[in-house]
């Protein structure tokens, strides 16, 4: 199960749907949600302004940065309080396990990606929103680092997540190690589903290997799954999987993150990048 769910916040409007998704997931297990706000260290930004600035200008830049960070932190707290009210969660000063869902707010200072990655190491699930061009600097890096470096599962929330988003779940299966890791990590969600649909993509007349072993594996966990092969027809695999999952009535897609390459500059050029950018339903990703 997922006892601790980490939700990185930025103080922007996107926090609302990410918190709602995190609390919806927490409601399935009575989990604790830790909302993490990373306050930027203004000193880190100073080298980008060049040399030769007066101390007064430097101080003014730092003051503006601190003021903006303070405003964003207050807004993030407001979003958490509202989401907790809507989600029936109890806000506690520190992480606490009760019978109902709890949530806490933690603020740290430093590099956003570094701090999120550090916190993710001791979380069972990390919730992110979709990547956007106007995101806070470091948010995309934090997503990459969490998925690649920590091995923690990521729940990608691309829109409002219904409380019953795990009623039917689709699994993207290609027999890879990443796919297998994602499935084993998603077992707590899969065990809650009423229906599980295993999707394999046929491309260029070649069908993937049978999913019989996966069906048998899930059955040992008390999970009954059906299989479905969908035609790729030259379309991006991510689009095929997302469309098949959504049209099939699934509220969640489980997929392995990135693939075989370990070169960071190649990671976000394939299926995962497109899933992150175009997902219309929540996605559960593990590398």
matplotlib code that plots the C-alpha trace (Angstrom):
import matplotlib.pyplot as plt

x = [0.0, 1.0, 1.3, 3.0, 2.2, 4.4, 2.9, 5.4, 3.8, 4.7, 2.1, 0.5, -3.0, -1.8, -1.4, -5.1, -5.5, -2.3, -3.4, -6.9, -5.3, -3.0, -5.8, -8.0, -5.2, -4.7, -8.5, -8.1, -5.6, -6.1, -2.6, -0.8, -0.2, 2.9, 2.7, 6.2, 7.0, 10.6, 11.5, 14.2, 17.6, 18.0, 21.8, 21.7, 20.2, 22.8, 25.5, 23.1, 22.8, 26.5, 29.3, 29.7, 26.3, 26.2, 25.3, 22.1, 20.9, 21.9, 20.0, 16.9, 17.0, 17.2, 14.4, 12.1, 12.9, 12.2, 8.9, 7.8, 8.7, 6.8, 3.7, 3.9, 4.3, 1.2, -0.8, 0.4, -0.9, -4.2, -4.5, -3.7, -6.3, -9.0, -8.1, -8.1, -11.6, -12.9, -11.2, -12.2, -8.6, -7.3, -4.3, -1.7, 1.5, 3.7, 3.1, 0.7, -1.2, -4.8, -7.9, -8.8, -6.6, -4.2, -2.0, 0.8, 2.7, 6.5, 8.6, 12.3, 14.8, 17.1, 17.1, 13.6, 14.7, 17.2, 14.8, 11.9, 14.2, 15.5, 12.0, 10.9, 13.3, 11.1, 7.8, 5.7, 4.2, 5.0, 2.3, 3.1, 1.0, 1.7, 4.8, 4.0, 6.2, 5.4, 6.2, 8.3, 12.0, 13.1, 9.7, 10.4, 13.8, 12.2, 9.9, 12.8, 15.0, 12.2, 11.4, 14.9, 17.1, 14.8, 12.9, 9.8, 6.5, 5.0, 1.3, 0.8, -2.4, -3.4, -6.8, -9.5, -9.1, -12.3, -12.4, -13.1, -10.3, -9.0, -12.4, -10.9, -7.2, -5.3, -1.7, 0.7, 2.6, 5.5, 7.4, 10.1, 11.7, 10.3, 6.8, 7.2, 8.5, 5.5, 3.0, 4.5, 4.6, 1.0, -0.4, -2.0, -4.0, -4.6, -6.0, -8.7, -9.8, -12.9, -11.5, -7.9, -7.2, -3.8, -2.9, -0.3, 0.4, 0.7, 3.1, 4.0, 2.1, 4.1, 2.2, 3.9, 4.5, 1.5, 0.6, -0.4, 2.4, 1.3, -2.3, -1.2, 1.0, -1.8, -4.2, -1.8, -2.4, -6.1, -6.4, -8.4, -7.2, -8.2, -5.9, -6.4, -4.1, -4.5, -3.2, -0.4, -1.0, 2.1, 0.9, 3.1, 2.8, 1.9, -1.1, -2.3, -2.1, -3.7, -6.6, -7.1, -7.2, -9.5, -11.9, -12.0, -13.3, -10.1, -9.4, -5.7, -2.9, 0.0, 3.2, 6.9, 8.9, 11.3, 12.7, 16.1, 18.4, 20.1, 21.2, 19.2, 19.1, 17.4, 14.9, 12.4, 12.3, 10.2, 6.9, 7.2, 7.7, 4.5, 2.5, 3.6, 2.7, -0.6, -2.2, -5.9, -6.3, -4.1, -1.0, 1.1, 4.8, 7.8, 11.3]
y = [0.0, 3.7, 4.9, 8.2, 10.2, 13.2, 16.1, 18.8, 22.3, 25.5, 27.9, 28.0, 27.0, 23.6, 22.7, 22.3, 19.4, 17.7, 17.9, 16.6, 13.7, 12.9, 13.0, 10.8, 8.2, 8.6, 8.0, 4.5, 3.5, 6.0, 7.4, 10.5, 13.2, 15.4, 18.7, 19.9, 23.5, 24.3, 27.9, 29.0, 30.0, 33.6, 33.2, 30.5, 33.0, 35.7, 34.4, 34.7, 38.4, 39.0, 40.8, 44.4, 45.0, 47.2, 45.7, 47.7, 46.1, 42.6, 43.1, 44.4, 41.3, 39.0, 40.9, 40.5, 36.8, 36.2, 38.2, 36.2, 32.9, 33.9, 34.7, 31.4, 29.5, 31.1, 30.3, 26.7, 26.4, 27.9, 25.3, 22.5, 23.7, 23.9, 20.5, 18.9, 20.3, 19.1, 15.7, 15.1, 15.0, 16.2, 18.5, 17.7, 19.5, 16.5, 13.2, 11.2, 7.9, 7.8, 5.9, 8.8, 10.6, 13.1, 15.8, 18.0, 21.0, 21.0, 23.9, 23.6, 25.8, 25.0, 23.7, 22.5, 19.3, 18.3, 18.8, 17.0, 14.1, 13.9, 13.8, 11.3, 8.7, 8.2, 8.4, 5.5, 7.5, 11.0, 13.0, 15.4, 17.4, 17.3, 19.2, 22.6, 25.3, 27.9, 25.6, 26.7, 26.2, 22.8, 21.1, 19.1, 18.2, 17.1, 14.8, 13.3, 12.8, 11.3, 8.8, 7.9, 8.3, 7.4, 4.4, 5.8, 5.4, 8.6, 9.3, 11.8, 13.9, 15.6, 16.7, 16.2, 12.7, 11.1, 9.3, 6.1, 6.5, 3.0, 1.3, 0.2, 0.2, -0.3, -1.7, -0.9, -4.2, -4.8, -7.4, -5.0, -4.7, -1.2, -2.5, -5.3, -2.9, -0.6, -3.5, -4.8, -1.2, -0.6, -3.7, -1.7, 0.2, -2.9, -4.8, -2.0, -2.2, -4.0, -4.5, -4.6, -4.3, -5.4, -3.4, -4.5, -2.5, -4.2, -2.3, -3.1, -6.3, -7.6, -8.4, -8.4, -11.5, -13.0, -11.5, -14.9, -14.9, -11.5, -12.6, -15.6, -13.4, -11.0, -13.9, -15.0, -11.6, -12.1, -9.8, -10.9, -9.3, -9.3, -8.7, -6.5, -5.9, -2.6, -1.5, 1.0, 2.0, 4.2, 6.5, 7.3, 4.4, 6.8, 8.1, 4.6, 3.5, 6.7, 6.5, 2.8, 3.3, 6.2, 4.8, 1.5, 3.4, 3.2, 5.9, 5.0, 3.9, 1.9, 2.1, 1.6, 4.9, 5.7, 2.4, 0.9, 3.8, 5.4, 8.5, 11.5, 13.3, 10.4, 9.7, 12.4, 11.7, 8.6, 7.2, 8.6, 12.2, 12.0, 10.4, 13.1, 15.9, 14.4, 12.2, 12.8, 10.4, 9.8, 7.7, 5.5, 5.5, 3.6, 3.3]
z = [0.0, -0.2, 3.3, 2.4, -0.7, -1.6, -3.5, -4.5, -4.7, -6.4, -5.3, -8.8, -9.8, -10.9, -7.2, -6.9, -9.3, -8.1, -4.5, -5.4, -7.2, -4.3, -1.8, -4.0, -4.1, -0.3, 0.2, -1.1, 1.6, 4.5, 3.6, 4.7, 2.1, 2.5, 0.6, 0.0, -0.9, -1.9, -1.3, -3.8, -2.4, -3.8, -3.6, -6.3, -8.8, -8.3, -10.7, -13.5, -13.1, -13.9, -12.1, -11.2, -9.6, -6.5, -3.2, -3.1, -6.4, -5.2, -2.0, -3.9, -6.1, -3.1, -1.3, -4.3, -4.6, -0.9, -1.2, -4.2, -2.5, 0.6, -1.4, -3.3, 0.0, 1.5, -1.6, -1.5, 2.1, 1.0, -1.8, 0.7, 3.2, 0.5, -1.0, 2.5, 3.1, -0.2, 0.2, 3.9, 5.1, 8.4, 8.4, 11.0, 12.0, 11.2, 9.2, 11.2, 10.5, 11.5, 10.4, 8.0, 5.5, 6.9, 5.3, 6.3, 4.9, 4.8, 3.6, 2.7, 1.0, -1.9, -5.4, -6.3, -8.2, -5.5, -2.6, -4.3, -5.2, -1.6, -0.2, -2.7, -1.4, 1.6, -0.1, -1.4, -4.3, -5.8, -7.5, -10.4, -12.9, -16.6, -18.0, -19.3, -21.0, -18.3, -15.3, -12.5, -13.2, -12.0, -12.0, -15.2, -13.8, -10.5, -12.4, -14.4, -11.3, -9.2, -11.9, -12.9, -9.8, -6.9, -8.4, -6.7, -8.6, -10.0, -10.3, -13.1, -12.7, -15.9, -14.9, -12.2, -10.7, -9.7, -6.4, -8.4, -10.9, -10.2, -10.9, -14.2, -15.0, -18.2, -18.2, -21.0, -21.5, -23.8, -21.7, -20.7, -17.3, -16.9, -17.6, -15.0, -12.4, -13.0, -12.6, -9.4, -8.0, -9.0, -7.3, -4.5, -7.1, -9.2, -6.2, -5.9, -9.5, -10.6, -14.1, -15.4, -19.2, -20.4, -23.6, -26.1, -29.3, -32.7, -35.1, -38.7, -38.8, -35.8, -32.7, -29.3, -27.3, -25.4, -22.1, -20.6, -18.0, -16.8, -16.6, -14.5, -12.3, -11.6, -10.8, -8.1, -6.5, -6.8, -9.8, -12.8, -16.0, -19.7, -22.7, -25.7, -28.7, -30.4, -33.8, -33.8, -37.5, -37.6, -34.7, -31.7, -29.2, -26.4, -28.3, -29.1, -25.4, -24.1, -26.6, -26.0, -22.2, -22.3, -24.9, -22.9, -19.9, -17.8, -15.2, -14.9, -17.2, -15.7, -17.8, -17.4, -17.6, -20.4, -21.5, -21.7, -22.3, -19.3, -21.1, -19.7, -23.0, -24.6, -21.9, -22.8, -26.5, -26.5, -25.2, -21.7, -22.9, -25.0, -22.2, -19.8, -22.2, -23.6, -20.9, -20.6, -17.7, -14.6, -15.4, -13.0, -14.1, -12.8, -14.3]

ax = plt.figure().add_subplot(projection="3d")
ax.plot(x, y, z, "-o")
ax.set_aspect("equal")
plt.show()
